[in-house]
Amino acid sequence: MKFFSFWRSLASFRVRIALNLKNVPVDVVFVDLDANAHRDAEYRRINPQMALPALVEDDGTTLFQSLAILEYLDEKYPEPPLLPPPSDLAARAWVRGFALINIADSHPLIVPRVRHYFDDVLQIDEAAKLAWIRHWIEAGLAAMETLLAGHPESGDFCHGAAPTIADIGLITQVTPAKNFAADLAPYARVMRVYDCCMAIPAFADAAPARQPDAE
Ligand SMILES: N[C@@H](CCC(=O)N[C@@H](CS)C(=O)NCC(=O)O)C(=O)O
């Protein structure tokens, strides 16, 4: 199985966590976003959206979009599960909803193609661009904090006693918050989950700075 990844890519980070938790071996193909390698014809054939990550099975089956890949891995390699059991439909929906705050709503607003559009088309200055990024990161963090406060099953993890895709989404919400120096003090519950997850080797080893292609 080939995994197309870039060290700083948050969507790749999400899938790396799942691969590590489930102990699935992959051949990692590094695609340098900074060099626009994701726009080359070679990678475009794999993912016409020109975004990372992508997962290619040995038979050529090609998967894209991190949430779809997370759920695929969870179905193919059920242990440890990344979702609550099918008997708890409401918990599964809560966990998916929580993860989507980052995966569907916050992260897409700060990806390189959006930032390039600001630079190249709208010609927004650096300060306004940073304000945009911090605004959407903090909006996601605030929603996560409020949801955790109202969710009795949260504590060390977003839901229950083990990581789920909700925690994976939380990690890739906090990571850019740290990179862009957002104030994390108001988000004590979020940061408790972040610290608990990052103490697990599967999470820590997936971190951007630990990847072989990291600068
Ligand atoms: N919703 C997608 C986002 C994929 C995505 O935008 N990936 C970023 C890296 S984290 C990327 O490759 N961006 C390239 C670009 O914006 O040009 C997912 O979760 O897989």
The ligand as an SDF file (V2000), in Angstrom:
LIG
                    3D

 20 19  0  0  0  0  0  0  0  0999 V2000
  -10.5130   17.7290    2.9830 N   0  0  0  0  0  0  0  0  0  0  0  0
   -9.2560   17.1780    2.5140 C   0  0  0  0  0  0  0  0  0  0  0  0
   -8.2160   18.2390    2.5370 C   0  0  0  0  0  0  0  0  0  0  0  0
   -7.0310   17.8610    1.7000 C   0  0  0  0  0  0  0  0  0  0  0  0
   -6.0790   19.0400    1.6050 C   0  0  0  0  0  0  0  0  0  0  0  0
   -6.4730   20.1670    1.3130 O   0  0  0  0  0  0  0  0  0  0  0  0
   -4.7950   18.7470    1.8540 N   0  0  0  0  0  0  0  0  0  0  0  0
   -3.8240   19.8080    1.8350 C   0  0  0  0  0  0  0  0  0  0  0  0
   -2.6770   19.4990    2.7430 C   0  0  0  0  0  0  0  0  0  0  0  0
   -3.2240   19.3640    4.4100 S   0  0  0  0  0  0  0  0  0  0  0  0
   -3.2910   19.9260    0.4320 C   0  0  0  0  0  0  0  0  0  0  0  0
   -2.8350   18.9800   -0.1530 O   0  0  0  0  0  0  0  0  0  0  0  0
   -3.3650   21.1390   -0.0990 N   0  0  0  0  0  0  0  0  0  0  0  0
   -2.8670   21.4600   -1.3800 C   0  0  0  0  0  0  0  0  0  0  0  0
   -3.3560   22.8150   -1.7690 C   0  0  0  0  0  0  0  0  0  0  0  0
   -4.0980   23.4200   -1.0190 O   0  0  0  0  0  0  0  0  0  0  0  0
   -2.9690   23.2500   -2.8560 O   0  0  0  0  0  0  0  0  0  0  0  0
   -8.8330   15.9980    3.3860 C   0  0  0  0  0  0  0  0  0  0  0  0
   -9.1810   16.0010    4.5780 O   0  0  0  0  0  0  0  0  0  0  0  0
   -8.1740   15.0840    2.8750 O   0  0  0  0  0  0  0  0  0  0  0  0
  1  2  1  0
  2  3  1  0
  2 18  1  0
  3  4  1  0
  4  5  1  0
  5  6  2  0
  5  7  1  0
  7  8  1  0
  8  9  1  0
  8 11  1  0
  9 10  1  0
 11 12  2  0
 11 13  1  0
 13 14  1  0
 14 15  1  0
 15 16  2  0
 15 17  1  0
 18 19  2  0
 18 20  1  0
M  END
$$$$
